[in-house]
Amino acid sequence: MLNLRFITKPLILLACGHLVTDLSQGALPALLPFLKAKFALSYVQVGFIVLLQNITSSVIQPIFGYLSDKISMPKLLPLGILVSGLGMSATGLVNSYYLMIATIIVGGLGVAAFHPQGSKSTHFVSSITTRGSSMGFFSVGGNLGLALGTILMSFLLSLSGGLNNTIYFALPAVIMALLFWLNMTYFMTTPQEKSATSPPDKSAQQSINFAFLSLLLAVIFVRSSIHTGLTTYIPLYYSEYLGGSPVYASYLLAAYLMTGVVGTFIGAALSDRYGRKTVIMFSMLGSLPFLILLPYTSGMATLIVLGAIGLILVSSFATTLVFAQEMMPGYIGIASGLTVGFSIGLGGLGATILGYIADNFGIANVFSILAVMPIVGAFMTTFLPGKTSTQVKSST
């Protein structure tokens, strides 16, 4: 039976903050078909919007992680939540392409500010034996936010007012930022958080294996490119290429993201028992057959296949984060920024490349490329430290 005693009030608050922060990231894919129509964008320009959000919300996260390792910055938690929500709330209100780009940047900076400090705080409110499960619970908040952001945006766009309804994304951001502000003592008085801002000793620095770390980041990049490619092009593929409803296409995406929520938590819990590498390998090889099947499905079969991909592929999300934190003792903030931020954010680069392929060779070919990428990820995973087995092991 699953032991949930590791779930504490600070952890619940962090997971809920993660959820609200990531609402805006989940909302953008559902918004893209409407922005494409409003501003007459090409697929490359659509991919550029995704890349821009990923750069501002993810790729620059190591900067915030570095700062949080040097200086305790728990106030980034409510600030990041607030700025993220305000950015998305303004996206549908502007009538200029460049102002729309500006709102994406502002919202992305809020996301970037929250994540390293949120991951770091989760690390320090968790015990050593439950870090995978705790990070899984925290990550569930973010992945649930991605899914709910898609559902919420789809619902709002179906109402009268259309794009103007993005203003409602400000409401949960304001409420959650206030809750964090009223409960800051949970994160400002953590003993580990205080000691973590002191310079890491030489032994901690020497224990980092940069070759393994780079390999792990490369694996995350592959997984992120698949994930970002799916979240970006599922709505466009089913609404434009197959001629379906954009709202229905958004619900397909939500189904994919919702099963990813379940996969995140299960994968993280299993990584505490069976090892980080085992879960990562399973997420790659397990998702492969379903990615191959996806373009050939329709109706309920599409929902089932997308659900399976979300459940399996995203199962290594929290696992890779904990893996990096264990590889970088004394640099928890930077580890969080590199995994949740930089490597995942580079998935936006993959989305831009896929946009070029969609423009020049057809959007159907995007899914053919996505189908073979897990093979690359699995190959690189074989060289990570640890063993893929059903034994109870440490992966470090």
C-alpha positions as CSV (number, residue, x, y, z in Angstrom):
1,M,0.0,0.0,0.0
2,L,1.3,3.4,-0.9
3,N,2.6,5.4,2.1
4,L,1.5,9.0,2.0
5,R,2.9,10.1,5.4
6,F,5.6,12.1,3.6
7,I,2.9,14.6,2.5
8,T,3.1,17.6,4.8
9,K,1.5,21.1,4.8
10,P,4.6,22.8,3.3
11,L,4.7,20.1,0.6
12,I,1.0,20.6,-0.2
13,L,1.5,24.3,-0.5
14,L,4.5,23.9,-2.8
15,A,2.6,21.5,-5.0
16,C,-0.4,23.9,-5.2
17,G,1.9,26.8,-6.0
18,H,3.5,24.7,-8.7
19,L,0.0,23.9,-10.1
20,V,-1.0,27.6,-10.3
21,T,2.3,28.7,-11.8
22,D,2.1,26.1,-14.6
23,L,-1.5,26.9,-15.5
24,S,-0.1,29.5,-17.9
25,Q,2.3,27.0,-19.6
26,G,-0.5,24.5,-20.0
27,A,-2.8,27.2,-21.4
28,L,-0.5,28.3,-24.2
29,P,-0.9,25.2,-26.5
30,A,-4.7,25.5,-26.4
31,L,-4.3,29.2,-27.2
32,L,-1.9,28.7,-30.1
33,P,-4.6,27.9,-32.8
34,F,-6.5,31.1,-31.9
35,L,-3.3,33.2,-31.8
36,K,-2.3,31.7,-35.2
37,A,-5.6,32.8,-36.7
38,K,-5.7,36.2,-35.0
39,F,-2.2,37.2,-36.1
40,A,-2.0,35.0,-39.3
41,L,1.1,33.2,-38.1
42,S,3.1,30.5,-39.9
43,Y,4.0,27.2,-38.2
44,V,7.5,28.5,-37.7
45,Q,6.1,31.6,-35.9
46,V,4.0,29.3,-33.7
47,G,7.1,27.3,-32.9
48,F,8.9,30.5,-32.1
49,I,6.3,31.5,-29.6
50,V,6.8,28.1,-27.9
51,L,10.6,28.6,-28.0
52,L,10.3,32.1,-26.5
53,Q,8.1,30.8,-23.7
54,N,10.6,28.0,-23.1
55,I,13.6,30.3,-23.1
56,T,12.0,32.8,-20.6
57,S,10.3,30.2,-18.4
58,S,12.8,27.4,-18.5
59,V,16.2,27.9,-20.2
60,I,17.1,30.8,-17.9
61,Q,16.1,28.9,-14.7
62,P,19.7,28.0,-13.9
63,I,20.3,31.7,-13.3
64,F,17.6,31.8,-10.6
65,G,18.9,28.5,-9.3
66,Y,22.5,29.9,-9.0
67,L,21.1,32.9,-7.1
68,S,19.0,30.8,-4.8
69,D,22.1,28.7,-4.0
70,K,24.0,31.9,-3.0
71,I,21.2,33.8,-1.3
72,S,18.0,32.4,0.4
73,M,15.2,33.7,-1.9
74,P,11.9,32.1,-0.7
75,K,10.0,35.3,-1.6
76,L,10.5,34.2,-5.3
77,L,7.8,31.6,-4.6
78,P,4.8,34.1,-4.3
79,L,6.4,36.6,-6.7
80,G,6.9,33.9,-9.4
81,I,3.3,32.7,-9.1
82,L,1.9,36.2,-9.4
83,V,3.9,37.3,-12.4
84,S,3.2,34.0,-14.2
85,G,-0.5,34.5,-13.9
86,L,-0.5,38.1,-14.8
87,G,1.5,37.5,-17.9
88,M,-1.0,34.9,-19.3
89,S,-4.0,37.0,-18.2
90,A,-2.8,39.7,-20.6
91,T,-1.9,37.5,-23.6
92,G,-5.4,37.4,-25.1
93,L,-6.1,41.1,-24.4
94,V,-3.4,42.7,-26.6
95,N,-4.0,43.5,-30.3
96,S,-0.3,43.7,-31.3
97,Y,1.8,40.7,-32.2
98,Y,4.8,42.3,-30.4
99,L,2.7,43.1,-27.2
100,M,1.6,39.5,-27.3
101,I,5.2,38.4,-27.4
102,A,5.9,40.7,-24.4
103,T,3.2,39.1,-22.3
104,I,4.7,35.6,-23.1
105,I,8.1,36.9,-21.8
106,V,6.6,38.4,-18.6
107,G,4.7,35.3,-17.8
108,G,7.7,33.1,-18.6
109,L,9.9,35.1,-16.2
110,G,7.4,34.4,-13.4
111,V,7.6,30.7,-14.1
112,A,11.4,30.8,-14.2
113,A,11.5,32.6,-10.8
114,F,9.3,30.0,-9.1
115,H,10.7,26.7,-10.2
116,P,14.3,26.5,-8.9
117,Q,13.3,27.8,-5.4
118,G,10.2,25.6,-5.4
119,S,12.2,22.5,-6.2
120,K,14.9,23.5,-3.7
121,S,12.3,24.0,-1.0
122,T,10.8,20.6,-1.8
123,H,14.2,19.0,-1.5
124,F,14.7,20.5,2.0
125,V,11.3,19.7,3.4
126,S,11.7,16.0,2.4
127,S,13.6,13.2,4.1
128,I,16.4,11.4,2.3
129,T,14.4,8.2,1.8
130,T,11.3,9.9,0.3
131,R,12.9,12.6,-1.9
132,G,11.7,10.9,-5.1
133,S,8.1,10.6,-3.7
134,S,8.2,14.2,-2.4
135,M,9.5,15.5,-5.7
136,G,6.9,13.5,-7.5
137,F,4.2,15.1,-5.4
138,F,5.6,18.5,-6.1
139,S,5.9,17.7,-9.8
140,V,2.3,16.4,-9.9
141,G,1.2,19.9,-9.0
142,G,3.0,21.3,-12.0
143,N,1.8,18.6,-14.5
144,L,-1.7,18.9,-13.1
145,G,-1.4,22.7,-13.7
146,L,-0.4,22.0,-17.3
147,A,-3.4,19.8,-17.8
148,L,-5.8,22.1,-16.0
149,G,-4.4,25.1,-17.8
150,T,-5.3,23.5,-21.1
151,I,-8.8,22.6,-19.9
152,L,-9.4,26.1,-18.3
153,M,-8.2,27.9,-21.5
154,S,-10.3,25.7,-23.7
155,F,-13.4,26.4,-21.5
156,L,-12.7,30.2,-21.4
157,L,-12.2,30.4,-25.2
158,S,-15.6,28.6,-25.7
159,L,-17.4,31.4,-23.8
160,S,-18.5,34.7,-25.1
161,G,-15.6,37.1,-25.0
162,G,-13.2,34.6,-26.5
163,L,-9.6,35.7,-26.2
164,N,-10.5,38.4,-23.7
165,N,-11.3,35.7,-21.1
166,T,-7.6,35.1,-20.5
167,I,-7.9,37.8,-17.9
168,Y,-9.3,35.2,-15.5
169,F,-5.9,33.6,-15.2
170,A,-5.0,36.4,-12.8
171,L,-7.4,35.2,-10.2
172,P,-5.8,31.9,-9.0
173,A,-2.4,33.6,-9.3
174,V,-3.3,36.4,-6.9
175,I,-5.0,34.0,-4.4
176,M,-2.1,31.5,-4.3
177,A,0.6,34.3,-4.1
178,L,-1.3,35.6,-1.1
179,L,-1.4,32.2,0.6
180,F,2.4,31.8,0.1
181,W,3.0,35.2,1.5
182,L,0.9,34.4,4.6
183,N,2.9,31.1,5.1
184,M,6.4,32.2,4.3
185,T,7.7,31.0,7.7
186,Y,7.6,27.4,6.5
187,F,10.2,28.2,3.9
188,M,12.3,30.9,5.6
189,T,13.1,28.9,8.8
190,T,14.1,25.6,7.2
191,P,17.5,24.7,8.7
192,Q,18.7,23.1,5.5
193,E,17.6,26.1,3.5
194,K,19.8,28.4,5.7
195,S,22.8,26.2,5.5
196,A,22.4,25.6,1.8
197,T,23.3,29.2,1.0
198,S,26.8,28.8,2.3
199,P,29.5,28.0,-0.3
200,P,29.7,24.3,-1.1
201,D,32.9,22.7,0.1
202,K,35.5,21.3,-2.2
203,S,34.5,17.7,-1.7
204,A,31.0,18.5,-2.9
205,Q,32.4,20.3,-6.0
206,Q,34.7,17.4,-6.7
207,S,31.9,14.8,-6.4
208,I,30.1,16.1,-9.4
209,N,30.6,14.0,-12.5
210,F,30.0,16.4,-15.3
211,A,30.0,13.7,-18.0
212,F,27.1,11.9,-16.3
213,L,25.4,15.2,-15.6
214,S,25.7,16.2,-19.3
215,L,24.3,12.8,-20.4
216,L,21.4,13.1,-18.0
217,L,20.6,16.6,-19.4
218,A,20.8,15.2,-22.9
219,V,18.2,12.5,-22.0
220,I,16.0,15.2,-20.5
221,F,16.3,17.2,-23.7
222,V,15.1,14.2,-25.8
223,R,12.2,13.6,-23.5
224,S,11.3,17.3,-23.4
225,S,11.4,17.6,-27.2
226,I,8.9,14.7,-27.5
227,H,6.7,16.2,-24.8
228,T,6.8,19.7,-26.2
229,G,6.3,18.5,-29.7
230,L,3.2,16.6,-28.6
231,T,1.8,19.5,-26.6
232,T,2.4,22.0,-29.4
233,Y,1.3,20.0,-32.4
234,I,-1.5,17.8,-31.1
235,P,-4.0,20.7,-31.2
236,L,-2.8,21.9,-34.6
237,Y,-2.7,18.5,-36.1
238,Y,-6.2,17.5,-35.1
239,S,-7.8,20.9,-35.7
240,E,-6.1,22.0,-39.0
241,Y,-4.7,18.8,-40.7
242,L,-7.7,16.6,-39.8
243,G,-10.2,19.3,-39.8
244,G,-11.5,18.8,-36.2
245,S,-12.7,21.3,-33.7
246,P,-9.9,23.3,-31.9
247,V,-11.7,22.8,-28.6
248,Y,-11.9,19.0,-29.1
249,A,-8.2,19.0,-30.0
250,S,-7.5,20.8,-26.8
251,Y,-9.3,18.2,-24.8
252,L,-7.2,15.5,-26.5
253,L,-4.2,17.4,-25.3
254,A,-5.7,17.6,-21.8
255,A,-6.1,13.8,-21.7
256,Y,-2.4,13.4,-22.5
257,L,-1.4,15.8,-19.8
258,M,-3.7,14.4,-17.2
259,T,-2.3,10.9,-17.5
260,G,1.1,12.5,-17.3
261,V,0.1,13.7,-13.8
262,V,-0.5,10.1,-12.7
263,G,2.7,8.9,-14.4
264,T,4.8,11.6,-12.7
265,F,3.8,10.5,-9.2
266,I,4.0,6.7,-9.9
267,G,7.4,7.0,-11.6
268,A,8.8,9.1,-8.8
269,A,7.6,6.7,-6.1
270,L,9.0,3.7,-8.1
271,S,12.4,5.4,-8.5
272,D,12.8,5.4,-4.7
273,R,12.4,1.7,-4.8
274,Y,13.8,0.5,-8.1
275,G,16.3,3.2,-9.0
276,R,16.3,6.4,-11.1
277,K,17.8,4.8,-14.2
278,T,15.2,2.0,-14.3
279,V,12.3,4.5,-14.5
280,I,14.0,6.7,-17.1
281,M,14.7,3.7,-19.3
282,F,11.0,2.5,-19.0
283,S,9.7,6.0,-19.9
284,M,11.7,5.9,-23.2
285,L,11.1,2.3,-24.3
286,G,7.6,2.0,-22.9
287,S,6.4,5.1,-24.8
288,L,7.9,4.0,-28.1
289,P,5.2,1.7,-29.5
290,F,2.4,4.1,-28.6
291,L,4.2,7.0,-30.4
292,I,4.5,4.8,-33.4
293,L,0.7,3.9,-33.3
294,L,-0.5,7.5,-32.7
295,P,-0.9,8.7,-36.3
296,Y,-2.8,5.6,-37.2
297,T,-5.5,5.9,-34.6
298,S,-8.8,7.8,-34.4
299,G,-11.7,8.3,-32.0
300,M,-11.4,6.5,-28.6
301,A,-8.2,4.7,-29.7
302,T,-6.5,8.1,-30.0
303,L,-7.5,9.0,-26.4
304,I,-6.2,5.6,-25.2
305,V,-2.9,5.9,-27.0
306,L,-2.3,9.5,-25.9
307,G,-3.2,8.5,-22.4
308,A,-0.6,5.7,-22.5
309,I,2.1,8.0,-23.9
310,G,1.4,10.6,-21.1
311,L,1.4,8.0,-18.4
312,I,4.7,6.4,-19.5
313,L,6.7,9.2,-21.1
314,V,6.2,11.7,-18.3
315,S,6.8,9.1,-15.5
316,S,10.5,10.1,-15.4
317,F,9.9,13.8,-15.0
318,A,10.5,14.1,-11.2
319,T,13.0,11.2,-11.3
320,T,15.4,13.1,-13.5
321,L,15.2,16.1,-11.2
322,V,16.0,14.1,-8.1
323,F,18.8,12.3,-10.1
324,A,20.4,15.7,-10.9
325,Q,20.1,16.9,-7.3
326,E,21.8,13.8,-6.1
327,M,24.6,14.3,-8.7
328,M,25.1,17.9,-7.5
329,P,25.3,18.0,-3.7
330,G,25.6,21.6,-2.6
331,Y,24.1,22.9,-5.8
332,I,20.4,22.0,-5.4
333,G,19.1,25.2,-6.9
334,I,21.3,25.0,-10.0
335,A,20.4,21.3,-10.4
336,S,16.7,22.2,-10.3
337,G,17.3,25.0,-12.8
338,L,19.3,22.8,-15.2
339,T,16.7,19.9,-15.2
340,V,13.3,21.6,-14.8
341,G,14.6,24.7,-16.6
342,F,17.4,24.5,-19.1
343,S,17.1,21.0,-20.5
344,I,13.3,20.9,-20.5
345,G,13.2,24.5,-21.9
346,L,15.4,23.4,-24.9
347,G,12.4,21.3,-25.9
348,G,11.1,24.6,-27.3
349,L,14.0,24.5,-29.7
350,G,12.8,21.1,-30.8
351,A,9.3,22.5,-31.3
352,T,10.7,25.3,-33.6
353,I,12.6,22.7,-35.7
354,L,9.4,20.6,-35.9
355,G,7.6,23.8,-37.0
356,Y,10.0,24.1,-39.9
357,I,9.3,20.5,-40.8
358,A,5.5,21.0,-40.6
359,D,5.7,24.1,-42.9
360,N,7.9,22.4,-45.5
361,F,7.1,18.7,-45.3
362,G,3.7,18.5,-43.7
363,I,2.6,18.4,-40.0
364,A,2.0,14.6,-40.3
365,N,5.8,14.1,-40.6
366,V,6.3,15.7,-37.2
367,F,4.7,12.7,-35.6
368,S,6.9,10.3,-37.6
369,I,10.0,12.0,-36.1
370,L,8.6,12.0,-32.6
371,A,8.1,8.3,-32.9
372,V,11.8,7.4,-33.2
373,M,13.2,9.9,-30.7
374,P,12.7,7.5,-27.6
375,I,15.3,5.2,-29.2
376,V,17.9,7.9,-29.0
377,G,16.9,8.6,-25.4
378,A,17.0,5.0,-24.4
379,F,20.5,4.6,-26.0
380,M,21.9,7.5,-23.9
381,T,20.2,6.2,-20.8
382,T,22.2,3.0,-20.9
383,F,25.3,5.0,-20.1
384,L,23.9,6.7,-17.0
385,P,25.2,5.5,-13.6
386,G,23.2,2.7,-11.8
387,K,21.5,-0.4,-13.1
388,T,18.1,-1.0,-14.7
389,S,16.8,-3.8,-12.5
390,T,13.9,-4.8,-10.2
391,Q,16.1,-4.7,-7.2
392,V,15.9,-2.1,-4.5
393,K,19.0,0.1,-5.3
394,S,20.4,3.5,-5.1
395,S,21.0,5.0,-8.6
396,T,23.9,7.3,-7.5
